[in-house]
Amino acid sequence: MSGVATRKKERERMVFILCGAAGLRIGEALGIEIEKHIAPDFLTISIEQKARHCKIEKRLKTTSASRQVDLHPAIASILMKFAGERKTGVLFCTRNGKPLGSSCILRRRLHLALKQLGFINPLTGTHKAGHHAFRRFRNTHLRNRTECPEGLRRYWMGHADESMPISKRRWWRVRTV
């Protein structure tokens, strides 16, 4: 994480930092609108929509994905600096103001960064990793290195409640039961 968080290009660096620090899905991060989803002090982000194929969708992957994520003050400070004087619009946008495409971030930015860092994925033997690596980083950090309550961690990650019927859970959850 520390390697991709030092990228030269400010926009890609901020996407990587925010996704890793907040455990956001890439579409959730790319769908953040400054005036609607970021608290004035930048310490809380509301996840209410996502960007997909460079367009805003007013829905999320699951009902549990709608949440508020608290940011560390250091991350909030970096995010505030990145937003600068902008008070409206999509946080991560093109020159035309449209949301960035997630495949652009993955193929042109993340894979290149990981290759330059000499990262080798132990499962594939390549330098590639997916967007979900940022969510795994946040989840693992909260679970193993903090005393974050389980319920709060699950809420911040946008995971479903354990009382959800097993038939409605994602396949990866069923395999771990």
Phi and psi in degrees as a GROMACS rama.xvg file:
@    title "Ramachandran Plot"
@    xaxis  label "Phi"
@    yaxis  label "Psi"
@TYPE xy
-64.3513  -29.857  SER-2
-68.4061  -46.9328  GLY-3
-73.985  -19.1133  VAL-4
-79.0951  -2.53124  ALA-5
-111.111  17.0856  THR-6
-58.8622  151.586  ARG-7
-72.3652  -40.7164  LYS-8
-75.8534  121.375  LYS-9
-60.3979  -42.7381  GLU-10
-64.7187  -46.6357  ARG-11
-67.6797  -37.987  GLU-12
-59.6801  -43.565  ARG-13
-68.0532  -38.5687  MET-14
-59.8163  -47.1038  VAL-15
-63.5198  -44.6837  PHE-16
-64.2559  -47.7435  ILE-17
-65.0891  -44.2212  LEU-18
-63.4453  -40.5736  CYS-19
-71.5143  -41.3039  GLY-20
-75.2515  -31.1322  ALA-21
-105.382  -9.73438  ALA-22
68.4012  33.9579  GLY-23
-83.9343  148.348  LEU-24
-71.3014  151.226  ARG-25
-60.3489  -40.8403  ILE-26
-62.704  -36.0076  GLY-27
-64.6964  -43.8788  GLU-28
-64.8813  -42.2663  ALA-29
-73.2703  -15.4163  LEU-30
-94.1721  2.91514  GLY-31
-72.336  126.136  ILE-32
-105.766  132.666  GLU-33
-56.4523  -52.9093  ILE-34
-73.3423  -23.9889  GLU-35
-95.562  -32.6832  LYS-36
-118.867  -6.25807  HIS-37
-114.905  127.729  ILE-38
-63.2183  152.795  ALA-39
-55.4644  -31.2642  PRO-40
-89.3619  -0.00767246  ASP-41
65.0183  14.2882  PHE-42
-89.262  -12.5925  LEU-43
-136.143  136.642  THR-44
-118.919  131.729  ILE-45
-95.2473  127.618  SER-46
-101.385  110.835  ILE-47
-132.88  -11.818  GLU-48
-154.77  175.125  GLN-49
-141.229  164.578  LYS-50
-107.534  136.385  ALA-51
-144.064  128.857  ARG-52
53.3785  43.3014  HIS-53
63.834  23.3143  CYS-54
-133.199  147.385  LYS-55
-79.5948  131.552  ILE-56
-114.878  129.859  GLU-57
-82.9477  32.508  LYS-58
-140.037  164.027  ARG-59
-120.596  174.229  LEU-60
-61.0217  -43.0123  LYS-61
-137.374  166.918  THR-62
-68.7476  -30.1387  THR-63
-70.8156  -16.7404  SER-64
-71.0417  -19.9581  ALA-65
-74.6208  115.817  SER-66
-162.818  173.846  ARG-67
-116.318  132.215  GLN-68
-114.105  126.04  VAL-69
-84.3675  137.129  ASP-70
-107.11  149.69  LEU-71
-64.3902  144.076  HIS-72
-54.9633  -33.7453  PRO-73
-66.399  -39.8137  ALA-74
-69.4545  -40.7679  ILE-75
-59.6601  -39.6049  ALA-76
-64.2466  -44.072  SER-77
-63.8718  -42.4733  ILE-78
-64.2765  -41.1622  LEU-79
-62.5198  -42.2147  MET-80
-64.1822  -40.7463  LYS-81
-63.2303  -44.3276  PHE-82
-66.3328  -30.5669  ALA-83
58.6389  -130.236  GLY-84
-84.0353  -7.66161  GLU-85
-67.6193  131.038  ARG-86
-115.861  -13.4982  LYS-87
-135.663  169.516  THR-88
92.2371  176.618  GLY-89
-73.1577  135.578  VAL-90
-62.0887  -47.2903  LEU-91
-110.084  96.2603  PHE-92
-129.617  164.701  CYS-93
-79.8334  179.596  THR-94
-60.9894  -27.9611  ARG-95
-85.1431  -1.66677  ASN-96
89.9243  1.74453  GLY-97
-81.8846  153.873  LYS-98
-63.4186  146.849  PRO-99
-65.7316  157.043  LEU-100
-88.8693  136.841  GLY-101
-66.8931  -33.4788  SER-102
-67.8149  -31.6577  SER-103
-64.0019  -45.693  CYS-104
-61.1014  -44.3393  ILE-105
-67.0163  -57.6399  LEU-106
-75.6803  -42.4559  ARG-107
-87.1373  -23.6741  ARG-108
-114.074  -58.7761  ARG-109
-66.5069  -48.9889  LEU-110
-61.3355  -40.7269  HIS-111
-64.3498  -43.9627  LEU-112
-61.7684  -45.0995  ALA-113
-65.3922  -36.8622  LEU-114
-65.1004  -44.1735  LYS-115
-65.5737  -29.1544  GLN-116
-82.0992  -8.74579  LEU-117
78.3557  22.1988  GLY-118
-70.1133  136.3  PHE-119
-123.773  120.691  ILE-120
-73.0025  119.324  ASN-121
-64.4561  -22.4819  PRO-122
-82.9526  -38.0767  LEU-123
-105.556  -19.5519  THR-124
77.1859  7.13316  GLY-125
-109.108  178.71  THR-126
-87.0882  3.15359  HIS-127
-91.0334  144.994  LYS-128
-144.57  158.052  ALA-129
-94.2472  175.968  GLY-130
-60.2178  -29.2743  HIS-131
-66.7003  -14.5446  HIS-132
-58.6684  -32.5924  ALA-133
-68.3061  -40.998  PHE-134
-65.7519  -40.9525  ARG-135
-63.4942  -38.0799  ARG-136
-60.1379  -51.4361  PHE-137
-61.6429  -46.3501  ARG-138
-61.6622  -46.7985  ASN-139
-64.957  -42.1242  THR-140
-61.1489  -48.2149  HIS-141
-64.3581  -38.3827  LEU-142
-73.3982  -41.3228  ARG-143
-99.7494  -22.389  ASN-144
-120.131  3.01786  ARG-145
-134.395  171.965  THR-146
-104.083  36.6914  GLU-147
-66.8145  128.466  CYS-148
-60.4334  142.176  PRO-149
-53.89  -44.778  GLU-150
-62.2818  -40.8187  GLY-151
-67.7141  -42.4379  LEU-152
-59.4861  -46.4684  ARG-153
-64.4809  -37.9347  ARG-154
-64.3069  -49.3099  TYR-155
-60.1678  -33.3368  TRP-156
-81.4581  -12.293  MET-157
75.4162  30.6045  GLY-158
-88.5351  151.01  HIS-159
-69.0212  156.321  ALA-160
-67.0172  145.788  ASP-161
-63.0001  -20.5735  GLU-162
-77.5553  -4.29396  SER-163
-63.0815  137.286  MET-164
-58.0676  143.646  PRO-165
-60.1381  -29.7067  ILE-166
-67.2406  -20.2286  SER-167
-95.2598  -8.96788  LYS-168
-75.4573  157.431  ARG-169
-68.0102  154.903  ARG-170
-56.7772  -37.1382  TRP-171
-68.26  -26.8293  TRP-172
-76.1366  -37.7586  ARG-173
-63.7882  -37.9233  VAL-174
-69.0779  -21.6129  ARG-175
-94.7658  -7.78287  THR-176
